[in-house]
Structures are given as C-alpha cells and as structure tokens.
C-alpha cells in the first residue's frame, strides 16, 4: 500500500471517528436525560404492572443486539420473555406471512429521506440480502449508517426533543400511563446504547472475533463469521432506530406524537 493509500485510509478513519463522536454529542443530552432519570422511570413503569414484563422483554432484546422498533405487543412480550432463543422469535416475526413485516421494515427504511439521499446504495443492499448475500448486505448497512451519521453531524443542532422529555416527565409526575410513542422512545434509548457498544465498539484483531455483529471486523474485511438473515434484520432495525433517534433529536415542526 503506497503512502497516498495509507493517508486516505487514515483520513477516512479520522472522519468517521469524528462523525461518531459528534453524533453522540447531538444525542448526549437525550441519553443523559434517560440515564439520570433511569431509576425514576423504572419506578414509574413498575406502577403499571404489565410494563415490568415489557421492560424485561426490551432488556432481553437489547442483550441480543436487537433494537426492536416495532410496537411490543403483549403476545410478543410473552414470547420474548419465555423463549430460550430470542433471535428465533424475532426471525419468525419478520419472516412469517411471506415476510410481510420484513418487507414493511425494508420499505420504511428505504422511504426515509436520509436513506434516499444515498440513491443506489440501499436498493443494492436489499438486492444482496434477497440473493442471500447477508455479509455484503450487512457491510453495506454499516457503510450506509456511517454516511448517515456524517450527514447528521453536519446539520444545525436543535433541541426539539426537550418537548418530548418534558411531556414524559409530566406523565411520570402525574402517574399517567405512557403512550405507545413514549414506550418506543424508552425502548430505543435502552437498546441503541447496548447496540452501539457492541456493534460499533472497537475490537482488537489480535483477539478472537466476537460472536456478534461488529463494524470494525466487518468493514475491515477481517470477519470470518457466517452472516445470516437475522444479522441483516438486526442491522435494518439499527438503521430504523438511527433514523428515529435522529428525527427525535432534530425535528422541530411536526408534533412529537407523530414521530
């Protein structure tokens, strides 16, 4: 590798490191709000008995790198909490009924403005997955998320999400049951932090490859793991969550209940 190539690689790494750091700063206040109020939120959720099971299910999903962005129904909560293989539960959900839910997820992500901006990349990712080339699809999704992160950090900062946080705080203080949107905010905040720690965390090449999705091993061509449809679904869900979090942190005009 010549000096120019080495410089290009070094520059690309520095740019992405800066992008990830800046994005983290953009949602730091949002995440800090959650961590500061975590005990209060947990007590609030305990006041509504069925939400204890909801929280257990969210935790189990998070432990398996699943940022579940759909509404957690009572049936799904029960399945997740009782299952010895959470991946199988989610894979069945997205592949039953001729993959209706998976197609909806693919279409939802593809319709997002941040994804449309990359024109041919996302359709090529989907085609690769349809052909069973899940490693290529996951590699493409990591690259796409890198690009979206860079786009986000270059946009003006605003704090419209504070309105959503104030609304939730009022509900906690008044012991008002959370809405489905509130629960989605909680679920994504709980899960995305865990996903970022594992999927986007650094992992040394001189150690055994982790048995979970990891950007470092995937994008640097060092992964020897078998990539599956479930890996692809996890990456799609992380993209869906990234879009949701970015909208939550930056949207100003629309009502927060429509997020």
Backbone as numpy.savetxt, mean C-alpha at the origin, in Angstrom:
# Nx Ny Nz CAx CAy CAz Cx Cy Cz
31.60 -2.20 -16.25 30.75 -1.01 -16.25 31.64 0.23 -16.25
31.43 1.15 -17.24 32.28 2.34 -17.31 31.87 3.37 -16.26
32.69 4.44 -16.19 32.46 5.47 -15.15 31.12 6.15 -15.32
30.70 6.38 -16.58 29.42 7.05 -16.82 28.27 6.19 -16.32
28.34 4.88 -16.60 27.28 3.97 -16.15 27.22 3.93 -14.63
28.39 3.90 -14.00 28.43 3.90 -12.54 27.82 5.18 -11.98
28.12 6.30 -12.65 27.57 7.58 -12.21 26.06 7.59 -12.35
25.56 7.05 -13.48 24.11 7.01 -13.72 23.40 6.17 -12.66
23.98 5.03 -12.32 23.39 4.16 -11.29 23.39 4.87 -9.95
24.53 5.48 -9.60 24.65 6.18 -8.31 23.64 7.32 -8.24
23.50 8.06 -9.36 22.57 9.19 -9.40 21.13 8.70 -9.24
20.79 7.59 -9.91 19.42 7.06 -9.82 19.09 6.64 -8.40
20.05 6.00 -7.73 19.83 5.58 -6.34 19.62 6.79 -5.44
20.43 7.83 -5.64 20.31 9.04 -4.82 18.97 9.72 -5.04
18.52 9.78 -6.29 17.24 10.41 -6.61 16.10 9.66 -5.93
16.11 8.31 -6.02 15.03 7.54 -5.41 15.06 7.62 -3.89
16.26 7.63 -3.32 16.37 7.75 -1.87 15.78 9.08 -1.41
16.07 10.13 -2.17 15.53 11.45 -1.84 14.02 11.46 -2.00
13.52 10.81 -3.06 12.08 10.78 -3.30 11.34 10.07 -2.17
11.88 8.91 -1.76 11.25 8.16 -0.68 11.25 8.96 0.62
12.35 9.67 0.87 12.45 10.47 2.09 11.44 11.62 2.06
11.35 12.29 0.91 10.44 13.42 0.81 8.98 12.99 0.90
8.66 11.83 0.29 7.29 11.34 0.40 6.96 11.03 1.85
7.92 10.41 2.53 7.71 10.10 3.95 7.43 11.38 4.73
8.15 12.46 4.37 7.93 13.73 5.05 6.54 14.27 4.77
6.05 14.03 3.55 4.72 14.53 3.19 3.63 13.87 4.04
3.80 12.60 4.35 2.76 11.93 5.13 3.17 11.71 6.59
4.33 12.30 6.97 4.81 12.12 8.34 3.79 12.62 9.35
3.21 13.79 9.11 2.26 14.35 10.06 1.04 13.44 10.20
0.62 12.88 9.09 -0.51 11.95 9.10 -0.16 10.70 9.90
1.01 10.11 9.64 1.41 8.90 10.34 1.70 9.18 11.81
2.32 10.34 12.08 2.59 10.71 13.47 1.29 10.84 14.25
0.28 11.45 13.60 -1.02 11.59 14.25 -1.54 10.21 14.66
-1.39 9.24 13.77 -1.87 7.89 14.08 -1.09 7.28 15.25
0.25 7.37 15.19 1.05 6.75 16.24 0.85 7.42 17.60
0.73 8.74 17.61 0.50 9.47 18.85 -0.83 9.07 19.47
-1.82 8.87 18.62 -3.17 8.57 19.09 -3.51 7.08 19.06
-2.50 6.23 18.84 -2.75 4.81 18.64 -3.48 4.17 19.81
-3.04 4.45 21.03 -3.70 3.85 22.21 -5.14 4.32 22.32
-5.35 5.62 22.08 -6.70 6.17 22.15 -7.58 5.55 21.08
-7.03 5.39 19.88 -7.77 4.79 18.77 -8.14 3.34 19.11
-7.18 2.60 19.69 -7.45 1.22 20.06 -8.57 1.12 21.09
-8.55 2.01 22.08 -9.60 2.02 23.09 -10.95 2.39 22.46
-10.89 3.32 21.53 -12.09 3.74 20.80 -12.69 2.56 20.04
-11.84 1.81 19.35 -12.31 0.67 18.57 -12.86 -0.43 19.48
-12.27 -0.58 20.66 -12.73 -1.60 21.59 -14.15 -1.32 22.08
-14.53 -0.03 22.02 -15.88 0.34 22.47 -16.95 -0.27 21.56
-16.52 -0.64 20.37 -17.43 -1.27 19.41 -16.92 -2.70 19.21
-17.50 -3.64 19.93 -16.97 -4.99 20.04 -16.51 -5.63 18.74
-17.29 -5.48 17.67 -16.94 -6.14 16.42 -15.65 -5.59 15.82
-15.24 -4.39 16.24 -14.04 -3.78 15.67 -12.76 -4.38 16.24
-12.85 -5.09 17.35 -11.68 -5.80 17.85 -11.28 -6.88 16.85
-12.27 -7.59 16.35 -12.01 -8.62 15.33 -11.50 -7.98 14.05
-12.04 -6.81 13.72 -11.57 -6.06 12.55 -10.09 -5.74 12.68
-9.68 -5.24 13.85 -8.28 -4.89 14.07 -7.39 -6.11 14.01
-7.83 -7.21 14.56 -7.05 -8.45 14.49 -6.82 -8.87 13.04
-7.87 -8.73 12.23 -7.76 -9.11 10.82 -6.79 -8.18 10.09
-6.86 -6.88 10.36 -5.94 -5.92 9.74 -4.50 -6.25 10.11
-4.27 -6.60 11.37 -2.92 -6.95 11.81 -2.40 -8.19 11.09
-3.26 -9.19 10.93 -2.85 -10.43 10.26 -2.54 -10.17 8.79
-3.34 -9.34 8.16 -3.08 -8.97 6.76 -1.75 -8.24 6.65
-1.52 -7.29 7.55 -0.29 -6.49 7.53 0.94 -7.36 7.67
0.86 -8.36 8.56 1.99 -9.27 8.78 2.35 -10.05 7.54
1.42 -10.13 6.60 1.65 -10.87 5.35 1.83 -9.95 4.15
2.21 -8.68 4.40 2.44 -7.68 3.35 1.18 -7.40 2.53
0.03 -7.52 3.14 -1.22 -7.27 2.43 -1.83 -5.97 2.94
-1.83 -4.95 2.09 -2.46 -3.67 2.42 -3.86 -3.72 1.80
-4.78 -4.33 2.51 -6.11 -4.59 1.96 -6.90 -3.28 1.86
-7.15 -2.84 0.64 -7.79 -1.54 0.42 -9.29 -1.65 0.18
-9.80 -2.88 0.21 -11.24 -3.07 0.05 -11.92 -2.94 1.43
-13.23 -2.86 1.42 -13.96 -2.85 2.69 -13.87 -4.24 3.31
-13.49 -4.29 4.59 -13.39 -5.57 5.29 -14.77 -5.98 5.79
-15.39 -6.90 5.10 -16.72 -7.38 5.50 -16.58 -8.31 6.70
-17.69 -8.55 7.37 -17.69 -9.48 8.50 -17.23 -10.86 8.09
-17.66 -11.31 6.91 -17.27 -12.62 6.41 -15.76 -12.70 6.18
-15.19 -11.62 5.58 -13.75 -11.60 5.31 -12.96 -11.54 6.62
-13.44 -10.75 7.58 -12.77 -10.66 8.88 -12.69 -12.04 9.53
-13.80 -12.76 9.48 -13.84 -14.10 10.08 -12.88 -15.05 9.38
-12.87 -15.01 8.05 -11.99 -15.89 7.29 -10.52 -15.60 7.59
-10.16 -14.32 7.63 -8.77 -13.94 7.89 -8.34 -14.37 9.29
-9.19 -14.13 10.26 -8.85 -14.44 11.64 -8.77 -15.94 11.91
-9.54 -16.73 11.18 -9.57 -18.18 11.42 -8.56 -18.94 10.56
-8.10 -18.33 9.48 -7.25 -19.04 8.52 -5.83 -19.24 9.04
-5.25 -20.35 8.63 -3.84 -20.60 8.92 -2.97 -20.13 7.76
-3.62 -19.68 6.67 -2.89 -19.17 5.50 -3.66 -17.96 4.95
-3.29 -16.78 5.41 -3.99 -15.56 5.01 -3.85 -15.30 3.51
-2.69 -15.62 2.95 -2.48 -15.42 1.52 -3.54 -16.16 0.70
-3.86 -17.38 1.11 -4.85 -18.17 0.37 -6.23 -17.54 0.42
-6.56 -16.94 1.57 -7.87 -16.28 1.72 -7.98 -15.11 0.74
-6.94 -14.29 0.67 -6.97 -13.11 -0.20 -6.86 -13.51 -1.67
-6.07 -14.54 -1.96 -5.96 -15.01 -3.34 -7.31 -15.51 -3.82
-8.02 -16.25 -2.99 -9.35 -16.74 -3.37 -10.30 -15.58 -3.61
-10.24 -14.57 -2.74 -11.12 -13.40 -2.87 -10.93 -12.73 -4.24
-9.68 -12.59 -4.66 -9.41 -11.88 -5.92 -9.51 -12.75 -7.17
-9.55 -14.06 -7.02 -9.58 -14.92 -8.20 -10.90 -15.65 -8.40
-11.79 -15.64 -7.38 -13.08 -16.31 -7.56 -13.97 -15.49 -8.49
-15.03 -16.10 -8.97 -15.98 -15.43 -9.88 -15.27 -14.84 -11.10
-14.42 -15.67 -11.70 -13.67 -15.28 -12.90 -12.83 -14.02 -12.66
-12.25 -13.94 -11.48 -11.33 -12.86 -11.10 -11.98 -11.47 -11.15
-13.25 -11.41 -10.81 -13.97 -10.14 -10.86 -13.32 -9.07 -9.98
-12.99 -9.42 -8.75 -12.41 -8.44 -7.82 -11.01 -8.03 -8.27
-10.25 -8.96 -8.83 -8.91 -8.63 -9.34 -9.03 -7.67 -10.52
-9.97 -7.95 -11.41 -10.16 -7.05 -12.55 -10.58 -5.66 -12.09
-11.41 -5.59 -11.06 -11.81 -4.28 -10.52 -10.62 -3.53 -9.94
-9.75 -4.26 -9.24 -8.55 -3.65 -8.65 -7.62 -3.14 -9.75
-7.41 -3.96 -10.77 -6.55 -3.56 -11.89 -7.10 -2.31 -12.57
-8.41 -2.30 -12.79 -9.04 -1.14 -13.46 -8.99 0.11 -12.59
-9.19 -0.06 -11.27 -9.16 1.09 -10.37 -7.77 1.74 -10.36
-6.75 0.91 -10.26 -5.39 1.44 -10.29 -5.09 2.10 -11.64
-5.53 1.44 -12.71 -5.25 1.96 -14.05 -5.96 3.26 -14.35
-7.05 3.54 -13.63 -7.81 4.77 -13.87 -7.27 5.95 -13.08
-6.35 5.71 -12.16 -5.79 6.78 -11.34 -4.92 7.70 -12.20
-5.06 8.99 -12.00 -4.31 9.97 -12.80 -2.80 9.75 -12.68
-2.36 9.40 -11.48 -0.92 9.22 -11.26 -0.38 8.03 -12.07
-1.23 7.04 -12.31 -0.83 5.87 -13.09 -0.95 6.16 -14.58
-2.02 6.84 -14.97 -2.24 7.18 -16.39 -1.05 7.98 -16.94
-0.42 8.77 -16.07 0.70 9.60 -16.50 1.85 8.75 -17.07
1.88 7.46 -16.73 2.96 6.60 -17.21 2.56 5.80 -18.44
1.43 6.16 -19.03 0.99 5.67 -20.33 1.10 4.16 -20.50
2.17 3.68 -21.14 2.25 2.27 -21.53 2.79 1.35 -20.44
3.41 1.88 -19.40 4.02 1.01 -18.41 3.00 0.13 -17.70
1.93 0.74 -17.20 0.95 -0.05 -16.45 0.28 -1.11 -17.33
-0.19 -0.80 -18.54 -0.77 -1.85 -19.40 0.21 -3.00 -19.66
1.50 -2.68 -19.79 2.49 -3.73 -20.00 2.65 -4.61 -18.77
2.54 -3.99 -17.59 2.59 -4.74 -16.33 1.43 -5.73 -16.28
0.24 -5.24 -16.62 -0.95 -6.08 -16.59 -0.83 -7.23 -17.60
-0.33 -6.94 -18.78 -0.15 -7.98 -19.80 0.83 -9.04 -19.31
1.93 -8.61 -18.70 2.91 -9.55 -18.17 2.26 -10.49 -17.15
1.43 -9.92 -16.27 0.75 -10.73 -15.25 -0.23 -11.71 -15.89
-0.95 -11.25 -16.90 -1.90 -12.12 -17.58 -1.20 -13.29 -18.26
0.05 -13.10 -18.64 0.85 -14.15 -19.26 1.53 -15.04 -18.22
1.34 -14.71 -16.95 1.96 -15.50 -15.88 3.37 -15.08 -15.55
3.80 -13.94 -16.10 5.16 -13.43 -15.84 5.12 -12.52 -14.61
4.95 -13.11 -13.45 4.69 -12.32 -12.25 5.93 -11.59 -11.74
7.12 -12.12 -12.01 8.33 -11.40 -11.60 8.46 -10.10 -12.38
8.20 -10.16 -13.69 8.25 -8.96 -14.51 7.17 -7.97 -14.07
5.99 -8.47 -13.74 4.91 -7.61 -13.30 5.26 -6.91 -11.99
5.83 -7.64 -11.05 6.21 -7.05 -9.76 7.36 -6.06 -9.94
8.30 -6.40 -10.79 9.40 -5.48 -11.08 8.85 -4.18 -11.65
7.90 -4.30 -12.58 7.29 -3.12 -13.18 6.52 -2.29 -12.17
5.83 -2.95 -11.23 5.06 -2.23 -10.22 5.97 -1.50 -9.24
7.10 -2.12 -8.88 8.06 -1.42 -8.03 8.57 -0.17 -8.75
8.87 -0.30 -10.05 9.35 0.84 -10.82 8.28 1.92 -10.93
7.04 1.50 -11.15 5.94 2.45 -11.26 5.75 3.21 -9.95
5.80 2.49 -8.83 5.65 3.15 -7.53 6.80 4.12 -7.28
8.00 3.75 -7.71 9.13 4.67 -7.60 8.83 5.97 -8.35
8.31 5.83 -9.57 7.99 7.01 -10.38 6.91 7.87 -9.75
5.87 7.22 -9.24 4.77 7.96 -8.61 5.26 8.68 -7.37
6.14 8.04 -6.60 6.72 8.68 -5.42 7.46 9.95 -5.82
8.21 9.87 -6.91 8.95 11.05 -7.39 7.99 12.15 -7.80
6.89 11.78 -8.46 5.90 12.78 -8.87 5.28 13.46 -7.67
4.96 12.67 -6.65 4.29 13.21 -5.47 5.15 14.24 -4.77
6.43 13.94 -4.63 7.29 14.85 -3.86 7.56 16.15 -4.61
7.27 16.18 -5.89 7.48 17.41 -6.67 6.25 18.29 -6.72
5.17 17.87 -6.03 3.94 18.66 -6.03 3.88 19.50 -4.77
3.15 20.65 -4.84 3.05 21.51 -3.67 2.44 20.78 -2.48
2.97 21.06 -1.32 2.47 20.43 -0.10 1.22 21.14 0.40
0.23 20.37 0.79 -0.89 20.96 1.51 -1.33 19.99 2.59
-2.17 20.43 3.47 -2.51 19.62 4.64 -4.02 19.42 4.77
-4.68 19.14 3.68 -6.13 18.96 3.71 -6.52 17.75 4.56
-5.59 16.79 4.72 -5.93 15.60 5.50 -6.23 15.95 6.95
-5.80 17.14 7.40 -6.07 17.54 8.78 -7.56 17.57 9.07
-8.35 17.91 8.04 -9.80 17.93 8.22 -10.30 16.53 8.56
-9.79 15.53 7.83 -10.18 14.14 8.09 -9.77 13.74 9.51
-8.57 14.13 9.94 -8.11 13.77 11.28 -8.96 14.43 12.36
-9.36 15.68 12.13 -10.22 16.37 13.11 -11.57 15.69 13.20
-12.11 15.24 12.05 -13.39 14.56 12.05 -13.31 13.25 12.85
-12.21 12.52 12.67 -12.04 11.27 13.40 -11.88 11.54 14.89
-11.10 12.57 15.23 -10.92 12.93 16.64 -12.25 13.27 17.29
-13.10 13.99 16.58 -14.44 14.33 17.11 -15.24 13.06 17.37
-15.17 12.11 16.45 -15.90 10.85 16.62 -15.38 10.07 17.82
-14.06 10.09 18.00 -13.47 9.41 19.15 -13.95 10.05 20.45
-13.89 11.38 20.51 -14.30 12.11 21.71 -15.78 11.91 22.02
-16.59 11.84 20.96 -18.03 11.68 21.14 -18.48 10.23 21.14
-17.49 9.32 21.00 -17.78 7.87 20.94 -18.79 7.54 19.85
-18.63 8.22 18.72 -19.47 7.97 17.55 -18.84 6.86 16.72
-19.62 5.86 16.29 -19.04 4.77 15.49 -18.31 5.29 14.25
-17.15 4.72 13.91 -16.42 5.15 12.72 -17.14 4.74 11.45
-16.98 5.56 10.42 -17.55 5.23 9.11 -16.65 4.23 8.40
-17.12 3.70 7.28 -16.29 2.80 6.49 -15.05 3.51 5.97
-15.18 4.81 5.66 -14.02 5.57 5.20 -13.00 5.72 6.32
-13.48 5.98 7.55 -12.58 6.06 8.70 -11.80 4.75 8.85
-12.52 3.63 8.75 -11.88 2.33 8.91 -10.85 2.08 7.81
-11.15 2.55 6.61 -10.19 2.38 5.52 -8.93 3.18 5.81
-9.09 4.41 6.31 -7.93 5.23 6.67 -7.09 4.50 7.71
-7.73 3.99 8.77 -7.02 3.26 9.81 -6.30 2.04 9.23
-7.02 1.26 8.44 -6.46 0.01 7.91 -5.25 0.28 7.03
-5.35 1.28 6.17 -4.23 1.60 5.27 -3.04 2.12 6.07
-3.29 2.97 7.06 -2.19 3.50 7.87 -1.49 2.39 8.64
-2.27 1.46 9.17 -1.68 0.34 9.92 -0.83 -0.54 9.00
-1.36 -0.82 7.81 -0.72 -1.80 6.92 0.41 -1.23 6.09
0.27 0.02 5.65 1.26 0.54 4.71 2.62 0.73 5.39
2.60 1.04 6.68 3.86 1.18 7.41 4.61 -0.14 7.45
3.88 -1.22 7.73 4.50 -2.55 7.76 5.01 -2.95 6.38
4.22 -2.64 5.35 4.62 -2.99 3.98 5.89 -2.25 3.59
5.96 -0.96 3.89 7.14 -0.17 3.52 8.39 -0.67 4.23
8.24 -1.10 5.48 9.40 -1.59 6.23 9.99 -2.84 5.60
9.14 -3.70 5.06 9.64 -4.95 4.47 9.89 -4.83 2.97
8.92 -4.33 2.24 9.04 -4.28 0.78 10.04 -3.23 0.31
10.09 -2.09 0.99 10.99 -1.01 0.58 12.20 -0.89 1.49
12.31 -1.76 2.49 13.46 -1.72 3.39 14.70 -2.29 2.73
15.86 -1.83 3.20 17.12 -2.32 2.66 17.37 -3.74 3.15
17.93 -4.56 2.28 18.25 -5.94 2.63 19.59 -6.29 1.98
20.56 -6.63 2.81 21.92 -6.87 2.32 22.00 -8.10 1.42
22.72 -7.95 0.31 22.87 -9.07 -0.63 23.78 -10.17 -0.08
24.58 -9.85 0.95 25.46 -10.88 1.50 24.75 -11.75 2.53
23.44 -11.50 2.71 22.62 -12.32 3.60 21.59 -13.07 2.77
20.97 -14.10 3.31 19.96 -14.84 2.54 18.81 -13.93 2.08
18.29 -14.20 0.91 17.17 -13.41 0.39 15.95 -13.59 1.28
15.28 -12.49 1.65 14.07 -12.62 2.48 12.98 -13.37 1.73
12.08 -13.98 2.48 11.01 -14.77 1.85 9.77 -13.93 1.57
9.95 -12.62 1.53 8.85 -11.71 1.22 9.28 -10.75 0.11
8.34 -10.00 -0.43 8.64 -9.04 -1.49 9.60 -7.98 -0.98
10.65 -7.70 -1.76 11.60 -6.67 -1.38 12.11 -5.96 -2.63
11.92 -4.66 -2.65 12.30 -3.85 -3.80 13.78 -3.98 -4.12
14.62 -3.96 -3.09 16.08 -3.97 -3.27 16.51 -5.20 -4.06
16.01 -6.36 -3.67 16.38 -7.60 -4.36 15.76 -7.69 -5.74
14.54 -7.18 -5.88 13.82 -7.31 -7.16 14.40 -6.40 -8.23
14.54 -5.10 -7.93 14.98 -4.14 -8.94 16.45 -4.29 -9.30
17.24 -4.87 -8.40 18.67 -5.05 -8.70 18.96 -6.41 -9.32
17.88 -7.15 -9.65 18.05 -8.41 -10.35 18.73 -9.49 -9.54
18.60 -9.40 -8.22 19.27 -10.38 -7.36 18.32 -11.43 -6.80
17.04 -11.30 -7.09 16.05 -12.22 -6.52 16.03 -13.56 -7.25
15.99 -14.64 -6.47 15.88 -15.99 -7.02 14.58 -16.65 -6.58
13.70 -15.89 -5.95 12.45 -16.46 -5.46 11.46 -16.67 -6.60
10.51 -17.55 -6.40 9.44 -17.75 -7.38 8.34 -16.72 -7.11
8.10 -15.86 -8.07 7.07 -14.85 -7.92 5.72 -15.44 -8.34
4.70 -15.13 -7.56 3.39 -15.74 -7.77 2.32 -14.68 -8.06
1.14 -15.16 -8.41 0.01 -14.24 -8.61 -0.28 -13.48 -7.32
-0.09 -14.12 -6.17 -0.34 -13.44 -4.89 0.65 -12.30 -4.69
1.89 -12.48 -5.12 2.87 -11.39 -5.05 2.39 -10.21 -5.89
1.90 -10.51 -7.06 1.36 -9.48 -7.97 0.20 -8.75 -7.32
-0.70 -9.48 -6.67 -1.85 -8.87 -6.00 -1.38 -7.97 -4.86
-0.39 -8.43 -4.10 0.15 -7.61 -3.01 0.72 -6.30 -3.54
1.41 -6.37 -4.67 1.98 -5.15 -5.25 0.88 -4.23 -5.77
-0.16 -4.79 -6.38 -1.29 -3.98 -6.84 -1.95 -3.28 -5.66
-2.13 -3.99 -4.56 -2.76 -3.41 -3.39 -1.88 -2.30 -2.80
-0.57 -2.49 -2.84 0.32 -1.43 -2.33 0.24 -0.19 -3.22
0.07 -0.40 -4.53 -0.10 0.73 -5.45 -1.42 1.44 -5.15
-2.47 0.67 -4.96 -3.79 1.23 -4.63 -3.71 2.04 -3.34
-3.00 1.51 -2.34 -2.85 2.21 -1.06 -2.01 3.47 -1.21
-0.97 3.41 -2.03 -0.13 4.58 -2.26 -0.95 5.72 -2.87
-1.79 5.38 -3.85 -2.66 6.37 -4.48 -3.63 6.94 -3.46
-4.20 6.08 -2.64 -5.15 6.51 -1.61 -4.49 7.45 -0.60
-3.29 7.08 -0.12 -2.59 7.90 0.86 -2.20 9.24 0.27
-1.75 9.24 -0.98 -1.36 10.49 -1.62 -2.57 11.41 -1.77
-3.70 10.84 -2.16 -4.92 11.64 -2.28 -5.37 12.18 -0.93
-5.25 11.34 0.10 -5.65 11.76 1.44 -4.79 12.93 1.92
-3.51 12.88 1.60 -2.58 13.91 2.07 -2.64 15.19 1.25
-3.16 15.11 0.02 -3.03 16.26 -0.87 -4.32 16.83 -1.43
-5.42 16.07 -1.36 -6.65 16.55 -1.99 -7.25 17.69 -1.19
-7.68 18.74 -1.87 -8.21 19.92 -1.18 -9.65 20.22 -1.54
-10.03 19.97 -2.76 -11.32 20.43 -3.24 -12.46 19.49 -2.89
-12.21 18.16 -2.97 -13.29 17.21 -2.81 -13.57 16.93 -1.33
-14.75 16.47 -1.03 -15.09 16.11 0.34 -14.30 14.88 0.74
-13.82 14.86 1.98 -12.98 13.75 2.41 -13.74 12.44 2.44
-15.05 12.45 2.61 -15.84 11.22 2.62 -15.81 10.53 1.27
-15.39 11.24 0.22 -15.38 10.65 -1.10 -14.03 10.05 -1.45
-13.07 10.14 -0.52 -11.76 9.57 -0.78 -11.83 8.05 -0.91
